[in-house]
Structure formats: C-alpha cells, structure tokens
C-alpha cells in the first residue's frame, strides 16, 4: 500500500486497517450486507448491533448504533 508522505507500507496491521476501511466505505452499497453470506449482524440491545465482516481466515467487527 502506498501512503502519501509515509511511502510504501505493508504487513498485517496495514492489511487489517485496509479491510476495515473497505467495509466502512461499503455503506454506499447496502445490498452488499444482504448478499454476502460472510457478513452477519449480531444484536446487542435495542439500539446497538455488531456488524461482523470477513478478514482473511478470521473476522472483524464494527459497533453500529441505530437511533
């Protein structure tokens, strides 16, 4: 990955961050959350859920608050 000012970087932390960035920007394509079988929602309470997304052989999660 080429990062302005910093230069080129790679490794597990960069890959982890890039995956989260990709999924964070995917809100523009809401159908993706329904059509990708690797994505799931886990309710925490009436206003909060976890969005679980794939990352290599594991998963990452986002806390989503709906108000």
BELFENKA-V139002 format. One line per field, one symbol per residue. psi: psi as a letter, one per 40 degrees, with the letter a starting at -180 (. if undefined). Layout:
BEGIN
psi: ???
END
This chain:
BEGIN
psi: hhhiddahiiidddddddddddddeeeegdddedeheehihhhdadehihhhiihbeaiiiihhhh.
END
